[in-house]
Every structure is written in structure tokens, then in C-alpha cells.
Amino acid sequence: MKGIIEAQNPAVNDTCTDCGSFVDIGAVIDEHDTLLTLKFTGDSAQADANEMAARAQARFAEVQTQYVIKTTGVDLLLTFGVSAEKMIFQLENGL
């Protein structure tokens, strides 16, 4: 960890100013975490899933969608190109 800090550009600040802890972004964001599963229930489950899929496709052209129909509702599986897209989508949509 010390080597990372020493090699880091001095303009980068990834230490918490409140507690002094060091954040390794690679430990927070897994580059292979690209699958987001959303569960929809109720009478409007399919329509709600379709709307969320449309939002994802409008924001990220490469996102892949898959629907899993269940007796209790619909699961929407969104596969993003990179994990950052998944995180951005979750933040933008309050997920």
C-alpha cells in the first residue's frame, strides 16, 4: 500500500479527510460486476421492467437486457459493458 501511495500523482487525494483511511478503488469496484438484476412485482411488473430496460438502453447503447418471467413477477437482467456504467445507472435511477 505504501508503494501505491508513493507512486501516486500528488494531485490525487484518495484519503478520507475525516478518518484518514486510504481507499483502494479497485477494492470497491469489481471490474467484472456488470450484471444488474431488478425484480418487479404486481400487475404492472412487465410494463415497469420494460420501462427500466428502455431507460438503460437510452443511456447505454451497449446494454443487454433479458427478462425472466416468474409466477411472482418479472426479473430484469441488465448486462452493462463495464462496471462503471452499472454504477452510474444505479445512481441515476436511485437503485
Rosetta blueprint (number, residue, H / E / L):
1 M L
2 K H
3 G H
4 I H
5 I H
6 E H
7 A H
8 Q L
9 N L
10 P L
11 A L
12 V L
13 N L
14 D L
15 T E
16 C L
17 T L
18 D L
19 C L
20 G L
21 S L
22 F E
23 V L
24 D L
25 I H
26 G H
27 A H
28 V H
29 I L
30 D L
31 E L
32 H L
33 D L
34 T L
35 L E
36 L E
37 T E
38 L E
39 K E
40 F E
41 T E
42 G L
43 D L
44 S L
45 A H
46 Q H
47 A H
48 D H
49 A H
50 N H
51 E H
52 M H
53 A H
54 A H
55 R H
56 A H
57 Q H
58 A H
59 R H
60 F L
61 A L
62 E L
63 V L
64 Q E
65 T E
66 Q E
67 Y E
68 V E
69 I E
70 K E
71 T L
72 T L
73 G E
74 V E
75 D E
76 L E
77 L E
78 L E
79 T E
80 F L
81 G L
82 V L
83 S H
84 A H
85 E H
86 K H
87 M H
88 I H
89 F H
90 Q H
91 L H
92 E H
93 N L
94 G L
95 L L
